[in-house]
Amino acid sequence: MTEISRRTVLGTAALVAAAGAMAPAARAGGPRAGSMGTWPSRAKWRALDKQVGGRLITTSLPWVNATPQTFELLKNPFWNEEQPGALQSTGWYGAWTAAASPYAVRAQKTSDIVAAVNFARENNVKLVVKGTGHDYLGRNMAPDSLLVWTHDMRTITMHDAFVPQGAPTGTAPVHAMTVEAGTRWLEAYRAATLAGRFVSGGGCTSVGACGGFTFGSGFGSFSKRFGTGSGGIVQAEIVTADGKVRTVNEFSEPDLLFGVRGGGGGTYGIVSRVTLLTHPIPSTLGIITGSITANSDAAYRELIEKFVEFYPVGLDNWHWGESVAFGPNNEFGFRLTFLDMPEDQGKAVIERFVGQFRSRPDEFTVDPKFQFLEFKNLWNPDYWDSVDPDFITRDPRPEAPDYQYWWTGNQGELGAFWNGYQSRWISTDLMRSNPTEIAEAFYRASRLRSFIFQVNKGLSGEHPEARARDEKTALHPGCFDAAALVIMASSQQYKYPGIEGRKPSAKTARELGGDINRAMGFIKDVTPGAGTYSTEADFFLEDWQRNQWGSNYPRLLRIKRKYDPTNFFRVHHGVGSEEL
């Protein structure tokens, strides 16, 4: 059982608040429960198969009737992504349970996506899209649906001088990269590094670079320096509900560009490829792990308040990223990074905080650990094997590419059945003006649940160039004042609903989900009006429109109505999902 996914400094965390009963499994036969009408005839499915070149396939959940070997393979994120019916998560208590689409279009080109969209619209079939299957909220699956599976679309093109389509003469070109819909961040980072560039994306190597992450804001490991994934979108090719292929940029379909820049994946259409801004590759990266442990509750309460006071003056700038962790064991965990800052300088900053506790060994055990590397080695598994082989897990399959790996700290997210997940932005101004109140809320919450303070998912202190790009997106305006995103989560790992001997416990889910509700309640009480990150939000989020997009929601809804007037693309708590 994973209390909270203790990801390495290069990842995020896990998920939600729970109540109720297990979500029902998919029904089969007749007019399908997940479709919007009578299930299409076999003749119609055969016609679709012919139209997509024989790439209409059947799918199933890989853990149904699985062998012990299969359950071992399910612990590999890349193997998961190679199974059309697999998901990284297996469900969420009281919310959803994984289900496989009866059919999937194994898309290899944009015309395959167009065919799937037209078929689903004309036959009143629910359409879902999946690249890597990481969505926590179950928005990439539905029972009795047609799946667009983009796994095979992984072409990457680097551009030294990219000019958006339709741009006026004289528009300055930019360095960029175009990735197809199935590309993973590991592949994108490798291509960028080989070109001496960096692209702003997610920390998890197996997450998709052209999916829910990028179009749902996209806070990555270095967002405060280079901006969000949404802010980096230069151009996108998107298939809308009418089956049209649209090239979207600031000169062509600018409204739709605003929608996909943070308005949510799977909401406005299916993106077949996206062009992302690239940057000169950073020089160095520092990584801080380890911890400070307080020997009493009173000392831990003091430690928390000292951190709340220190953060705005010491860490609230674009050099810093990733997270610190709090928990019932009175441990303050480091998972921080510092970018393009000399090693001695980064250590000195941290020493300003930890030094006050080193001098009190009877009350605190102080043990931060530092690593310092050339940034170009960040996604090089040979480097990690030489300095810290436990930091990564290589794909052990003989046929896997030799560069394929995942951060070992991400392992806790595989096969996760979520008991609960909540997140909330913490304002830097509140930390400055009310440090005692914030510290008390953090302390009381930590008595019930572990949680992380995710620095790179708040944009206070963001680099001015990145801020200028992100302000043109649909991100919740509150994120620009946020020091960090607090994430509180719990899951039962390698649990599969309906599988004897591997079912998640409803009792455990209720208890731990309830703890999250109560713990996050302390933080909500001192952060009135704070929003949340839409791709890592509570499934049961109240007033989700305001909480996820703030004042941007009315504009997003107008764009949704313009490009998808029948609400064909509908996902849980997505723009327009409250409308029939």
Protein Blocks (a to p, Z undefined) as FASTA:
>chain_A
ZZbacddfkbccdddddedjddddddeehjdfkbgbdcddfklmmmmmmmnoopaccddd
fkgopafklmmmmmpmklmmmpmkbcfbfbdehiaccdddfbdcddfbfklmmmmmmmmm
mnopacdddfklpafnlpagcehiacddfklmmcdcddfbdcdehiaehiacdddddddf
klcfklmmmmmmmnopacdddfblkbcfbbfklmnnopafklmmnopfklmpmbdcdddf
kopacdddfknokllmmmmnonaghkloccfbdcdddddddfbdcddedjdddfbfklmm
mmmmmmmmmmmmmmmcfkbgcjddddfkopacdddddehiafklmmmmmmmmmmmmmmmm
mlpccddddddddfklmmgmklmmmmommlpccdfbfklcfkbccdfklmmmgopacfbd
cdddddfklmmmmmmlmmmmmmmmmmmpgcdddfklccghiafklmmmmmmmmbdfklmm
pfbdcddddddehiaehiahiaccfklmmmmmmmmmmmmmmmmmmmghiacdfklccfkl
ghklmmmnmmmlmmmmmmmmmmmmnomaacehiahklpZZ
